Amino acid sequence: MAVAQENIQLYLLFVFYKRRQERLVQLLLGVALISFASLVPGAHPNHELVSDLFDISDVCSVLSFLLQITVITGDVNKIFKIPAIARLSRVTQLFVVVNFAVLFTNVLDIVVPDLNVDAIELVDVVTEYISLAFVMGFRFYFLAMARGPAKVWQNQKLEVFFYLLLATHAVPFAILSKATGLDWHLVQGL
């Protein structure tokens, strides 16, 4: 996962380098950096800390997708006034705010462990899955608008498969945790 995060960071830097002065792009690059940096102390002996850092990495990964959608829809809305894209842009912005609230709560959980914010785990997972489903839906809706649904399905089955893998990446580990009674969260981060 750390290598993938590093590659994502490099990809985003390469794609958005010319636009690095824009606030939204700076936010995107910052979130991608936090996502990668929170994986670095993966060998720390404090299991609770590592688990919280992995949660931060997951939230930041989802935020990087959502912020990219925000940038793209903003660009499209400047050129074409498409009401559906404008509505999706507002929904994306709502997801960004919610995910930032989850990120802030995760950071707060690390900084002030006495608060004992146990509910954040459930909110974390639910927000992540809903956001990833939205990202996947948006991606293929946007492509279908441009190319037509039949052409998208015909030419991008592999991409659909990879997005499904991304959206369900934690499910096998949740099943393993339930079946064995062990915490597989650390293995998931690798």
C-alpha positions as CSV (number, residue, x, y, z in Angstrom):
1,M,0.0,0.0,0.0
2,A,2.9,2.4,0.8
3,V,4.4,2.0,-2.7
4,A,0.9,2.5,-4.2
5,Q,0.5,5.7,-2.1
6,E,3.9,7.0,-3.2
7,N,3.0,6.3,-6.8
8,I,-0.3,8.1,-6.4
9,Q,1.5,11.1,-4.9
10,L,3.9,11.2,-7.8
11,Y,1.0,10.9,-10.3
12,L,-0.9,13.7,-8.7
13,L,2.2,15.9,-8.6
14,F,2.9,15.2,-12.3
15,V,-0.7,15.8,-13.4
16,F,-1.4,18.9,-11.3
17,Y,2.0,20.5,-11.3
18,K,1.1,23.4,-13.6
19,R,-1.9,24.1,-11.4
20,R,-0.1,23.8,-8.1
21,Q,-0.9,27.5,-7.1
22,E,-4.7,26.7,-7.0
23,R,-6.0,26.2,-3.5
24,L,-8.0,23.1,-4.4
25,V,-5.0,21.5,-6.1
26,Q,-2.8,22.4,-3.0
27,L,-5.4,20.8,-0.8
28,L,-5.4,17.7,-3.1
29,L,-1.6,17.4,-3.0
30,G,-1.6,17.9,0.8
31,V,-4.2,15.2,1.4
32,A,-2.2,12.8,-0.8
33,L,0.9,13.6,1.2
34,I,-0.9,13.0,4.5
35,S,-2.2,9.7,3.1
36,F,1.3,8.5,2.3
37,A,2.9,10.0,5.5
38,S,0.4,8.3,7.8
39,L,1.6,4.9,6.5
40,V,5.3,5.5,7.4
41,P,5.1,4.5,11.1
42,G,3.5,1.2,10.2
43,A,6.1,-0.7,12.3
44,H,5.3,1.2,15.5
45,P,4.6,-1.1,18.4
46,N,1.4,0.8,19.5
47,H,-1.3,-1.1,17.6
48,E,-4.0,1.5,18.4
49,L,-1.8,4.3,16.9
50,V,-1.0,2.4,13.7
51,S,-4.7,1.5,13.3
52,D,-5.7,5.1,13.6
53,L,-3.0,6.2,11.2
54,F,-4.3,3.6,8.7
55,D,-7.7,5.1,9.1
56,I,-6.3,8.5,8.3
57,S,-4.6,7.1,5.2
58,D,-7.9,5.6,4.0
59,V,-9.8,8.8,4.5
60,C,-7.1,10.8,2.7
61,S,-7.1,8.3,-0.2
62,V,-10.9,8.8,-0.6
63,L,-10.5,12.5,-0.2
64,S,-7.9,12.6,-3.0
65,F,-10.5,11.0,-5.4
66,L,-13.2,13.4,-4.3
67,L,-10.9,16.4,-4.7
68,Q,-10.0,15.3,-8.2
69,I,-13.7,15.1,-9.0
70,T,-14.2,18.6,-7.6
71,V,-11.3,19.9,-9.8
72,I,-12.6,18.1,-12.9
73,T,-16.3,19.2,-12.4
74,G,-15.1,22.7,-11.8
75,D,-13.2,22.7,-15.1
76,V,-16.1,21.2,-17.0
77,N,-18.6,23.6,-15.5
78,K,-16.5,26.6,-16.7
79,I,-16.8,25.4,-20.3
80,F,-20.1,23.6,-20.4
81,K,-23.1,24.4,-18.3
82,I,-24.4,20.8,-17.6
83,P,-26.9,20.8,-14.7
84,A,-26.2,17.1,-13.8
85,I,-22.5,17.8,-13.5
86,A,-23.2,20.9,-11.4
87,R,-25.4,18.9,-9.0
88,L,-22.8,16.1,-8.8
89,S,-20.2,18.8,-8.1
90,R,-22.2,19.9,-5.1
91,V,-22.7,16.3,-3.9
92,T,-18.9,15.8,-4.2
93,Q,-18.3,19.0,-2.2
94,L,-20.6,17.6,0.5
95,F,-18.6,14.3,0.6
96,V,-15.4,16.3,0.9
97,V,-16.7,18.2,3.9
98,V,-17.9,15.0,5.6
99,N,-14.6,13.2,4.9
100,F,-12.7,16.2,6.3
101,A,-14.8,15.9,9.4
102,V,-14.0,12.2,9.7
103,L,-10.3,13.0,9.1
104,F,-10.4,15.7,11.8
105,T,-12.1,13.3,14.2
106,N,-9.4,10.6,13.5
107,V,-6.6,13.1,14.2
108,L,-8.4,14.2,17.3
109,D,-8.6,10.5,18.4
110,I,-4.8,10.2,18.1
111,V,-4.0,13.6,19.7
112,V,-6.5,13.2,22.6
113,P,-6.9,9.5,23.2
114,D,-8.9,10.2,26.5
115,L,-11.9,11.3,24.4
116,N,-12.4,7.7,23.5
117,V,-14.1,8.3,20.2
118,D,-15.1,4.7,19.5
119,A,-18.0,5.5,17.2
120,I,-15.5,7.0,14.7
121,E,-14.6,3.5,13.5
122,L,-18.1,2.8,12.2
123,V,-18.5,6.3,10.8
124,D,-15.1,5.9,9.1
125,V,-16.1,2.6,7.4
126,V,-19.6,3.8,6.3
127,T,-18.3,7.1,5.0
128,E,-15.5,5.4,3.1
129,Y,-17.8,2.9,1.4
130,I,-20.4,5.5,0.5
131,S,-17.7,7.8,-0.8
132,L,-16.1,5.1,-2.9
133,A,-19.4,4.0,-4.3
134,F,-20.0,7.6,-5.3
135,V,-16.6,8.0,-6.8
136,M,-17.1,4.8,-8.9
137,G,-20.6,5.9,-9.9
138,F,-19.4,9.3,-10.8
139,R,-16.5,8.0,-12.9
140,F,-18.6,5.8,-15.1
141,Y,-21.6,8.2,-15.3
142,F,-19.2,10.9,-16.5
143,L,-17.6,8.6,-19.0
144,A,-21.1,7.4,-20.2
145,M,-22.1,11.0,-20.7
146,A,-19.1,11.5,-22.9
147,R,-18.9,8.2,-24.8
148,G,-22.2,6.5,-24.2
149,P,-23.0,3.6,-21.8
150,A,-22.5,0.8,-24.3
151,K,-19.1,2.0,-25.4
152,V,-18.0,2.5,-21.8
153,W,-19.1,-1.0,-20.8
154,Q,-17.6,-2.5,-24.0
155,N,-14.2,-0.8,-23.6
156,Q,-13.7,-0.5,-19.9
157,K,-14.7,-3.7,-18.2
158,L,-11.2,-4.0,-16.6
159,E,-11.4,-0.5,-15.2
160,V,-14.9,-1.3,-13.7
161,F,-13.3,-4.4,-12.2
162,F,-10.5,-2.4,-10.6
163,Y,-12.9,0.2,-9.3
164,L,-14.9,-2.6,-7.7
165,L,-11.7,-3.9,-6.1
166,L,-11.0,-0.5,-4.7
167,A,-14.5,-0.1,-3.4
168,T,-14.4,-3.5,-1.7
169,H,-10.8,-3.6,-0.7
170,A,-11.5,-4.0,3.1
171,V,-14.2,-6.7,2.8
172,P,-11.9,-9.7,2.7
173,F,-10.1,-8.5,5.8
174,A,-13.4,-7.8,7.6
175,I,-14.5,-11.4,6.8
176,L,-11.1,-12.7,8.0
177,S,-11.4,-10.7,11.2
178,K,-14.9,-12.0,11.9
179,A,-13.9,-15.6,11.1
180,T,-10.7,-15.7,13.1
181,G,-11.3,-13.2,15.8
182,L,-8.0,-11.6,15.0
183,D,-7.5,-8.0,13.8
184,W,-6.4,-8.0,10.1
185,H,-6.3,-4.2,9.9
186,L,-2.5,-4.1,9.9
187,V,-2.2,-6.6,7.0
188,Q,-4.8,-4.6,5.1
189,G,-2.5,-1.5,5.2
190,L,0.3,-3.4,3.6
